[in-house]
C-alpha cells in the first residue's frame, strides 16, 4: 500500500443526515472506509469502535482531495471547528485564508448533500 494523496472525508448517516465522523488520510478513501468498518484495531476501525449500532445504519462517505502542500491535520481541525460553529457550538478557531477556502467548499458540498438527503427522505 502506498499513499495516494491527501484527503478529508466525512461519514454521514443517510437517514438522519448526522455527520458521525470527520477524518483525514493519505490513503485511498475507499480503503480507509473499509478499514473503519472491518478492523478490530480501534485506531483503524474508528467507526466500528465509536459509532453506536454502526452495523445497523447506512452511511455515505464524502471524500475531498486536498491540494499538495495543505496540512491535512490543520485542514481537518478547521473543518471540524467550522462544522461545530455551524451547529452553534461555536469554537474560537479562525483558519488561515487558504484553509478557510477549502473548508468553505467542503461545508457547501456537505450542506448540499444533506439537503438532497432530507429531500429524498420526505
C-alpha positions as a Markdown table, in Angstrom:
| # | Residue | x | y | z |
|---|---|---|---|---|
| 1 | Unk | 0.0 | 0.0 | 0.0 |
| 2 | Unk | 1.2 | 3.4 | -0.9 |
| 3 | Unk | -0.2 | 6.8 | 0.0 |
| 4 | Unk | -2.5 | 8.2 | -2.7 |
| 5 | Unk | -2.7 | 11.9 | -2.0 |
| 6 | Unk | -4.2 | 13.7 | 1.0 |
| 7 | Unk | -7.9 | 13.5 | 1.8 |
| 8 | Unk | -10.5 | 14.7 | 4.2 |
| 9 | Unk | -13.7 | 12.6 | 4.4 |
| 10 | Unk | -17.0 | 12.7 | 6.3 |
| 11 | Unk | -19.2 | 9.8 | 7.3 |
| 12 | Unk | -22.9 | 10.8 | 7.0 |
| 13 | Unk | -25.9 | 8.7 | 8.2 |
| 14 | Unk | -28.1 | 8.7 | 5.2 |
| 15 | Unk | -31.3 | 8.5 | 7.3 |
| 16 | Unk | -30.6 | 11.4 | 9.8 |
| 17 | Unk | -28.0 | 13.4 | 7.9 |
| 18 | Unk | -25.9 | 13.2 | 11.0 |
| 19 | Unk | -22.1 | 13.5 | 10.5 |
| 20 | Unk | -20.7 | 10.7 | 12.6 |
| 21 | Unk | -17.0 | 11.1 | 11.7 |
| 22 | Unk | -14.6 | 13.5 | 10.1 |
| 23 | Unk | -11.3 | 12.0 | 9.1 |
| 24 | Unk | -8.2 | 12.6 | 7.2 |
| 25 | Unk | -6.0 | 10.1 | 5.3 |
| 26 | Unk | -3.1 | 9.8 | 2.9 |
| 27 | Unk | -4.6 | 6.6 | 1.5 |
| 28 | Unk | -7.4 | 5.9 | -0.8 |
| 29 | Unk | -10.6 | 6.9 | 1.0 |
| 30 | Unk | -12.3 | 3.7 | -0.1 |
| 31 | Unk | -9.6 | 1.7 | 1.6 |
| 32 | Unk | -9.8 | 3.8 | 4.7 |
| 33 | Unk | -13.6 | 3.4 | 4.8 |
| 34 | Unk | -13.2 | -0.4 | 4.5 |
| 35 | Unk | -10.8 | -0.4 | 7.5 |
| 36 | Unk | -13.2 | 1.8 | 9.5 |
| 37 | Unk | -15.8 | -0.9 | 9.3 |
| 38 | Unk | -13.7 | -4.1 | 9.4 |
| 39 | Unk | -10.7 | -3.6 | 11.6 |
| 40 | Unk | -10.7 | -4.7 | 15.2 |
| 41 | Unk | -8.0 | -2.2 | 16.0 |
| 42 | Unk | -9.9 | 0.9 | 17.3 |
| 43 | Unk | -7.3 | 3.2 | 15.8 |
| 44 | Unk | -8.1 | 1.8 | 12.3 |
| 45 | Unk | -11.7 | 0.8 | 12.8 |
| 46 | Unk | -12.9 | 4.1 | 14.3 |
| 47 | Unk | -16.5 | 3.8 | 13.0 |
| 48 | Unk | -16.7 | 0.2 | 14.3 |
| 49 | Unk | -15.2 | 1.4 | 17.7 |
| 50 | Unk | -17.1 | 4.6 | 18.2 |
| 51 | Unk | -20.4 | 4.7 | 16.3 |
| 52 | Unk | -23.3 | 3.1 | 18.1 |
| 53 | Unk | -25.1 | 0.5 | 16.1 |
| 54 | Unk | -22.8 | 1.2 | 13.1 |
| 55 | Unk | -23.7 | -2.2 | 11.6 |
| 56 | Unk | -27.4 | -1.3 | 11.6 |
| 57 | Unk | -27.0 | 2.0 | 9.9 |
| 58 | Unk | -26.4 | 3.2 | 6.3 |
| 59 | Unk | -23.7 | 5.7 | 5.7 |
| 60 | Unk | -22.3 | 7.6 | 2.7 |
| 61 | Unk | -18.7 | 8.8 | 2.8 |
| 62 | Unk | -17.9 | 12.1 | 1.1 |
| 63 | Unk | -14.2 | 12.5 | 0.3 |
| 64 | Unk | -12.4 | 15.6 | -0.6 |
| 65 | Unk | -8.8 | 15.6 | -2.0 |
| 66 | Unk | -6.6 | 18.3 | -0.6 |
| 67 | Unk | -4.1 | 20.1 | -2.8 |
| 68 | Unk | -0.4 | 19.4 | -2.3 |
| 69 | Unk | 1.1 | 21.5 | 0.5 |
| 70 | Unk | -2.1 | 21.7 | 2.5 |
| 71 | Unk | -1.6 | 20.4 | 6.1 |
| 72 | Unk | -4.2 | 17.6 | 6.4 |
| 73 | Unk | -4.3 | 17.8 | 10.2 |
| 74 | Unk | -4.8 | 21.6 | 10.2 |
| 75 | Unk | -7.5 | 21.3 | 7.5 |
| 76 | Unk | -9.3 | 18.6 | 9.4 |
| 77 | Unk | -9.2 | 20.6 | 12.6 |
| 78 | Unk | -10.5 | 23.7 | 10.7 |
| 79 | Unk | -13.3 | 21.6 | 9.2 |
| 80 | Unk | -14.4 | 20.2 | 12.5 |
| 81 | Unk | -14.4 | 23.7 | 14.1 |
| 82 | Unk | -16.4 | 25.1 | 11.2 |
| 83 | Unk | -19.0 | 22.2 | 11.4 |
| 84 | Unk | -19.3 | 22.8 | 15.2 |
| 85 | Unk | -19.7 | 26.5 | 14.6 |
| 86 | Unk | -22.5 | 25.8 | 12.1 |
| 87 | Unk | -24.2 | 23.8 | 14.9 |
| 88 | Unk | -23.9 | 26.8 | 17.2 |
| 89 | Unk | -21.3 | 25.1 | 19.4 |
| 90 | Unk | -19.0 | 27.8 | 18.2 |
| 91 | Unk | -15.3 | 27.4 | 18.5 |
| 92 | Unk | -12.7 | 30.2 | 18.5 |
| 93 | Unk | -10.6 | 28.8 | 15.7 |
| 94 | Unk | -10.3 | 31.0 | 12.7 |
| 95 | Unk | -8.5 | 29.1 | 9.9 |
| 96 | Unk | -6.0 | 30.8 | 7.7 |
| 97 | Unk | -7.3 | 32.1 | 4.4 |
| 98 | Unk | -6.1 | 29.0 | 2.4 |
| 99 | Unk | -7.8 | 26.6 | 4.8 |
| 100 | Unk | -10.9 | 28.8 | 5.0 |
| 101 | Unk | -11.4 | 28.5 | 1.3 |
| 102 | Unk | -11.0 | 24.7 | 1.4 |
| 103 | Unk | -13.2 | 24.3 | 4.4 |
| 104 | Unk | -15.9 | 26.6 | 2.9 |
| 105 | Unk | -16.0 | 24.5 | -0.2 |
| 106 | Unk | -16.3 | 21.3 | 1.8 |
| 107 | Unk | -19.0 | 22.7 | 4.0 |
| 108 | Unk | -21.0 | 23.9 | 1.0 |
| 109 | Unk | -20.8 | 20.4 | -0.6 |
| 110 | Unk | -21.8 | 18.7 | 2.6 |
| 111 | Unk | -24.7 | 21.1 | 3.1 |
| 112 | Unk | -25.9 | 20.4 | -0.4 |
| 113 | Unk | -25.6 | 16.7 | 0.1 |
| 114 | Unk | -27.5 | 16.8 | 3.4 |
| 115 | Unk | -30.2 | 18.9 | 1.8 |
| 116 | Unk | -30.5 | 16.3 | -1.0 |
| 117 | Unk | -30.8 | 13.5 | 1.6 |
| 118 | Unk | -33.5 | 15.3 | 3.5 |
| 119 | Unk | -35.4 | 15.9 | 0.3 |
| 120 | Unk | -35.1 | 12.2 | -0.6 |
| 121 | Unk | -36.5 | 11.1 | 2.8 |
| 122 | Unk | -39.5 | 13.4 | 2.9 |
